[in-house]
Amino acid sequence: FCSGQCIRGHFCKEGTADPEPCPPGRYSPVIGAPSQEFCLPCAPGRYQPLSAQADCLTCPAGSFSPDVGLAACDPCPRG
């Protein structure tokens, strides 16, 4: 991390090169994110159960995520 740039899935507070992970349900596709605001929420239909990720995952068949920023998908109701 000597380059002074934060890796994807992280942000570095101003004045530091210490990367902090984006929380579950959020991701950061950019290098060098300067604040947690760059940790974007996963869109509906996508989720991210882990921290420090550069992308979200698509909910598998038979499940859904109705809101933004979710760390898990819900099972579809029967019928």
LINVEN-V12365 format. One record per residue. RES is the residue in one small letter. SS is DSSP state (helix for helix, strand for strand, loop for the rest). Layout:
BEGIN
res:ss
RES:SS
RES:SS
END
This chain:
BEGIN
res:ss
f:loop
c:loop
s:loop
g:loop
q:loop
c:loop
i:loop
r:loop
g:loop
h:strand
f:strand
c:loop
k:loop
e:loop
g:loop
t:loop
a:loop
d:loop
p:loop
e:strand
p:strand
c:loop
p:loop
p:loop
g:loop
r:strand
y:strand
s:loop
p:loop
v:loop
i:loop
g:loop
a:loop
p:loop
s:loop
q:helix
e:helix
f:helix
c:loop
l:strand
p:strand
c:loop
a:loop
p:loop
g:loop
r:strand
y:strand
q:loop
p:loop
l:loop
s:loop
a:loop
q:loop
a:loop
d:loop
c:loop
l:strand
t:strand
c:loop
p:loop
a:loop
g:loop
s:strand
f:strand
s:loop
p:loop
d:loop
v:loop
g:loop
l:loop
a:loop
a:loop
c:loop
d:strand
p:strand
c:loop
p:loop
r:loop
g:loop
END
